């Protein structure tokens, strides 16, 4: 048997918070001295506004190849403010995610550590712990989310390229978006192929095609957030 981590399995478990919450805005989690994970805390989830015992939604956003947290956070921070969810953005150890280069490794380990750090400060909502990503980050979100569907409730893929899954756990809801004229990752060999395969396997899949190229399209982001937070009351 291969170690579960090599198969893409996270060891994360929900716990009771033991540390103080973080201040509003972007916070480095201290997972690593370089290429650290960032947690964005909206005004509505400021420490003095938290309600004891109320679990909080968490959305994890994975950047594209050559990217970094600060490149993707602006697409989602306004939504975190409006809807009241924690927003976490890891930074890949290498120019892109380990699974794209050669298989699960240090990025998965750091993701585990980052999730544990956030859970040590906030009571997280297991029904709203989502993975999202763009391009290579979308591939990472899809692959890791399906592999850990007993942990991840929602998977969001913005123009992802591939799905690498050695084992399936749980049944997360899946949102896939892709541009019809994507010049880097053709829609027929990526989004449409993945959506069909997942639907055949019994997953709840929403496929959104838009007239655009290989981009994060703000109107689609709005749809994705509604997919993730649609049944949660807005926090203001």
Secondary structure, DSSP 8 states (H G I E B T S, - for coil): ---GGGGT----------S----SEEEE--S-SSS--EEEE-GGG-GGG--TT--EEEEEEE--TT--HHHHGGGTHHHHHHHT-EEEE---SSSS-HHHHTSSSHHHHHHHHHHHHHHTTS-EEEEEEEEEEETHHHHHHHHHHHHTBTT-SEEEEES------S---B--EEEEEEETT-SSS-GGGTHHHHHHHHHHTT--EEEEEES--SS--HHHHHHHHHHHHTTS----
